[in-house]
């Protein structure tokens, strides 16, 4: 969750810096965290000894959401 939180912070900062309104940047950053989590789980399905888990996608998205929230409101 920590690394996805950092990803959320950086993606939110990049989007607001390139002209996105804060609300839209927040939604896009959270969506990016979700999609990156999905792609990571797809990748893990090809790694021996690892497997995809839906709960990992949920935790990744929560981490990204917390990072975006912290950057925007704290």
C-alpha positions in Angstrom: 0.0 0.0 0.0 2.9 2.4 0.8 4.3 2.3 -2.8 0.9 2.8 -4.3 0.3 5.7 -1.9 3.6 7.3 -3.2 2.4 6.6 -6.8 -0.9 8.3 -6.0 0.9 11.4 -4.7 3.2 11.7 -7.7 0.5 11.1 -10.2 -1.9 13.6 -8.6 1.0 16.2 -8.5 1.8 15.5 -12.1 -1.8 15.9 -13.2 -2.5 19.1 -11.3 0.8 20.5 -12.6 -0.2 19.8 -16.2 -3.5 21.6 -15.9 -6.0 19.1 -14.5 -8.5 20.5 -12.0 -7.9 19.0 -8.5 -11.1 16.9 -8.5 -10.5 15.4 -11.9 -6.8 14.8 -11.1 -7.9 13.0 -7.9 -10.2 10.7 -9.8 -7.7 10.0 -12.6 -4.9 9.3 -10.1 -7.1 6.8 -8.3 -8.1 5.1 -11.6 -4.4 4.9 -12.5 -3.6 3.2 -9.2 -6.4 0.7 -9.8 -5.3 0.0 -13.4 -1.6 -0.3 -12.4 -2.7 -2.7 -9.6 -4.6 -4.8 -12.2 -1.6 -4.9 -14.5 0.6 -6.0 -11.6 -1.7 -8.8 -10.8 -1.7 -9.9 -14.4 2.0 -9.9 -14.4 2.1 -11.9 -11.2 0.0 -14.6 -12.8 3.0 -15.4 -15.0 5.6 -15.5 -12.1 6.2 -19.0 -10.7 5.1 -19.2 -7.1 2.9 -16.1 -7.3 -0.6 -15.7 -8.3 -3.2 -12.9 -8.9 -5.4 -12.0 -6.0 -8.4 -9.5 -6.1 -7.6 -8.4 -2.5 -4.2 -7.1 -3.7 -5.9 -4.9 -6.2 -8.2 -3.6 -3.5 -5.2 -2.8 -1.2 -3.3 -1.2 -4.1 -6.3 1.0 -4.9 -6.7 2.0 -1.2 -3.0 2.9 -1.0 -3.3 5.1 -4.1 -6.5 6.7 -2.7 -4.9 7.4 0.6 -1.8 9.0 -1.1 -4.0 11.2 -3.3 -6.1 12.2 -0.3 -3.1 13.0 1.8 -1.6 15.2 -1.0 -4.8 17.0 -1.6 -6.1 17.6 1.9 -3.0 17.6 4.2 
